[in-house]
Amino acid sequence: MHLNLKSMLLSRIPILSWLPKYSTHEAIADVIAGITVGLTLIPQVIAYAALAGLSPQYGLYSSFAGSFVYMIFGTTPEVNIGPTALISLLTYTYTHGTDQKMTVLLCFLCGCVQFLFGICHLGFLVELVSVPVTIGFTSSTSLIIGCSQIKGLLGLKFESESLIDTVKGLIAHIHETNTGDAVLSLICCIILLSLRKLKDVKITPKDGKTLSTSEYRLQKCLWFISVARNAMIVVVCALVALILEAKNAIPFKLTGKIDPGLPPFEIPQFSIEYGNRTHTFTENVSHFGSGLFVLPLIALLQNIAIAKAFSKGRVVNGTQEMMTLGLCNIVGSFFGSYPVSGSFSRSAVSNASGIKTPMGGLYTGALVILALAFLTPYFYYIPKATLSSVIVCAIIFMIELSAIKPIWKTNKLDMIPLLGTFFACVLIGVELGILFGVALDLAIVLIFTARPKIVIEKIKDPVYVEYISVTPKGNLSYLAVNHVRNSVTKLNECLPIVLNGHYMEHGDFSTSQGLNALAGDLEKIGRIIIFYDFKPQLLKQLNAGSNFKHLAANTESGLNTILQDLNAEKRISATSPV
């Protein structure tokens, strides 16, 4: 009993496993990785807050509690919890036109749903979303997010809720383009994309063998500049804006005032006032609608996919990840957070920085708290065009065009859910698009389940009687048994039929009833069916639902014996006097 309790605690609170063995070497690695990720995170989350339709400080509010919670309960050191472009877009989808407190309530409710998923071991729900559907969904939302930022790049201001609205708005307002914003955006994008390539630069050692100390330091410096590019561009542009403000000559739009200080610790409000009246908890839940299922599911899909990507061969505990992400959102909501998930880009930076344990989240979260406490007055000077550039330069690489060729070569049918999800998200919205993609994927699976491939061969054996071999390439569920029955009864030749059950692992009542009906149909017209290579349990089910015992063989020799007997009966019948 005592050992079981200890084992449960270690599995549910992983920090208890690794903290007692925590070394100085690991601590130094985690400090470096945590700070590096923090420098990447801060400018990103300020930009993502705008994507969610929130004030910039909400991005920072959402970025420290999750890091601390994941440090205690998380299983994969590389995973960084915080705002992401996709979850920010979904948050905007379900909360725009309301109060900012609605995003905090949404965060709390999403956390509760995710935690409940974990408790109930509902990891299979994530598995319903196949890779092609995920690619279509991610690519479409990336396109939508990228297009939504064009107005920020050009200094335009108009409301849009979909890609079509954005395109219409751009056409209608393109003449209002602010030259200062457009020029700054162009410069920022060029610099960000150029710096992104720095990490791929490989320095060739002078001796042709190993890097010297100075060469190694230069290599690491190039890498650090590359991963910290977002923070660097934001700081430089803010300094330029500060200098220009002193001269009263700022040609581009600024972020504006950000509430300073840490958020208050408070329970999320369940009744929220907006639109000149107070909306009850029931009304707010009704407003979120399908979002209370779609958003938590997509966040879990993101988080578990990232954990698997960086698991280094370890088995990812999906239940633990679900419960942990749920706790991240629940705890975060008490600090004004909107829904969060794992970020692939920041997790990649964490991995490249050499993180050893989830303790890196402590330093990332601490850096965000320091920024909230001391740096918020300076965030006023960050140009909006710079933040839009940060989002665009990150999001364009999430459009997975490279996946189309291998999918096409592997299974062309997978292009249907991929393209269906992509266009559904673009045309009818991301929340319905993902549901449409999953439904399309399941429909294809059901079609193949209901219509398994059937191999029908006429076997001509010089020793045994001729017969027709019928081999279904899969299980015969109630969806498929009538398909097999119809296929067999359409065979015109009056030869024995051998139904090969080699690929059948299990059946149900409808399967046995359908096969018995098939045997009855053939018996009425004087034809014979032999059940070959069926599992004992399947034969037992068949015989239990039949008034007579079926001809059956489990081996090739047994089948040949039955065929010999049938051949002998046929010869006797042919030579008997009338």
Phi, psi and omega in degrees: 000315181295320179293321179297320178296317179296317179297320180294318180296318180294325180283327182270337177233079187302334181300334179292338180277315188264337183297318179299337181257012185293128184251166178298319179301315178294321180298316180296316179298320181290324177298312181298313181294317182299316180291320179298315178296322179299320178293330176283321187289314189304308178293328179297311187289332174296320178290320182292331177299317178297324178297328178275001180078027184242165173293150186305326184296336180293331175297320178287322177302329186271005193246357182246322183297318180299322179297319181291318181293317181294329177302324183275317189251349184284159184248344184240113185305325187289335187295127175247124182265134178171187178298143173231162182299315184294312180292328176296317178296317179295323177300316178298320181303321186262352185233355183296146182083004178243200178266154180298335179293340177295328179291327178291318177296319178299320178299314181298313182292321177298319178299319179296318180296315180297319179296320178294320175304316181294314180299321183272005179054051182263035179299335180298337179298323178293324182291344177294338180268104183285169180299314178301320178295319179298316180296315178298319180293311181297316181294318181293317180293326176297318178296316180298315180296315180300316180293325180294339181270354180298324179295327176290323178295326184260359179075027180266160179221113175199159182270138176208141182244350182214172179298320180296318177299320181296315180298316178298318180296320179296318179296319183287330187246007185300331181289348180267010182307132177271118185300319181300314179296317182297316180294315179299319179299316181298315180296314181298316181296318179298314181294315182297317180291327178290314180295330178299327181283344183300323183294342180269354179288126179250122180278129179274125180297142182297323180276000178076004183241289183233153179288139174285172180301315181293322179292320179296317179296321178296319178300313180293326179295317178298318179296317182294319178299321181294312184284337180262016186299322181298313180297319182295315183292324178294316180296314181298314181294324178294321178295320177298316179297321179297317179294316182292328179295324178299332179264002181055046184219049180275116184269002183226163183282143180254162179299319179095187186293135176241133180301123182281161173089171181283151179288151177288148175275112182207154178290135179304142179282134179267331173252123189233138182265123172198159182063035176066020173202164180268127180262129182286167179302317180299318179294322180293318177297318178297324179296319180293325176055232182295345180300332180288351173249315185294310185296312177300322181294316180294319178298318178295319179301314177301310187294315182291324178298318179293316179300319179293322182297328183249018184284345179055043176090347179286152176282125180278128178278095184299321179297316179295320179295321178298311182295322180294314179296323176300316179295322178302316180287321180296309180295318180301324182297336177285350178244022176079022181280149166261171188306139182231167177202182175286144179253125182292318182296315180288327176293325177295320176297318178300316179295314180293336180280354177084031181298146183249322182220169177295356178299340177304330178298332179298316183283326175295311179299320180296322179295322178294318179297319177297321178296317179295322185284325190236340190252352185303326178299331182277342178293342178306326188271000180287122179293140178297325180297326179294316179295320177297323178295320178300315181295312184298316183289342176270323189280332184296336181275358176269352175279107193271067178293330182294342182280342186295316184297309179296326178294318179298319181288326184282306181203106185298332180296334179294344177290335181295306177295327179298305181291323178299315178296316182302306184288328177295317179297319181290319189268324185242359176112150186292326183291321177279332181298316181292322178295320177297317180298315179296317179298320179295317179297314180294325179297319179295318178299317180295322179298315180290330177290320181282337182231067179294154177293135180239121178264119181244121182229143173264116183263123177250109182247129182293339183265313185258169180294149176294149178207167178252123179266126179241117184236103173288132182268060179159179178291151177255088175282178179299337179286331190256340189296323178293328177297317178293318180301314180295321181296321182285317183292342178280348180291127188271332186289137182273065179243156174301145180250126177254110179269112184271117181260024185303322184269000182270119180264327182204164178218180178227183182301319180296325178297309181297320179296318181293318180290324175296321177296323178297315179298321178294318178302315182291324180296323181297331181255016173075026180249160186241140175237136178244127179269111188247135175061036175274146176295145181307321181295323179292319178296321178299318178295320180297312182291330180293330182261014185237155178274351180220161181274132183280152170288126184214148177217139180258345181232163180295322179294322177296321177296317181297323178297315178298318180294322177299315180299318179296321180295319179296316178300322181294319180292318179298317181296323183288328183265353181290139178292145180283000000 
